[in-house]
Amino acid sequence: MLPFHEPLLARLAGGGRPVVIELGHVREIGTALAAVQRHRLDLRCLRIRTTMPLSSITPEDGWWRIPLALYVPHLGSLPQLMRRLPQLHMLNLRVYLPASDAVNYRGARILASLGIESALELDQGPLEWDKLADLAIYALFGLRPRAAIAPFNDLARRYRSSERVDVSFSHFADPTAYLFLDEAGRVFLDEADRQAGKPLLADLGGLDGLAALPAFRERRYRWQRHFLSRDECACCEGWRICRGTLAHLNGDGEGCRPFCSDLLDAVEEYQARQTGRGPSVWQP
Ligand code: SF4
């Protein structure tokens, strides 16, 4: 995960590491794509955080097939959005919406029904757990054709009880999958560390030795702290799909715990149905 900074891209040229390039405006998409091609980078996606609502963004021809993670505050005007729908359908797009604004629960549902993938950002509260739970059921068990809503459909697709997959995966927040760089080439474990100016490595030249660093190993196994201190997360029924990721939003587990417990049940039920192990109606 790195800012769009040409000298930084040049340092990663031909290195074979997948990159996520962060942009502050959709008008930078064309320039960023040209730089990606110039430096022969393996682009995972362009991550664009804009203050514009989705309906105000006019997709351009050159955006087709570029993987886009588009962060918008909300959908905006629905009539305007419907007029842009044919162009939006041409894109390789996932729309990120902040879950701290309850209007976006409805927004994600609208996008799903229009065939556009979306993701709710769960990293900032307050969250309305009951509405989130309703949305998860719609995403997993709705009867009409619809696009995916993350993190629910990501979990349904990727969750295995023996592997480490949790709600942070959809949000570039897993330090074992994504690292963050700044323009100076310093390496950070997450967005919070980058904003606080606390690098793990002073330069990306040391990336190959990353796995041996005590700070990296500590972060990777930080989840174990919950069991050492025996806090609320250590006895949570939804632990396997959360691992304390939502703890900063709800310290006493009042809302997150029943939500994640129900979500885990729903994911397991969804997977059982996919493999034909779901419940069937009794027969005489
Ligand atoms: S759902 Fe809440 S209580 Fe359970 S593991 Fe996550 S943060 Fe902890």
Residues whose N, C-alpha, C, O or C-beta is under 5 A from the ligand:
A	BS01	SF4	E232 C233 C236 G238 W239 C242 R243 G244 T245 L246 A247 G253 C256 R257 C260
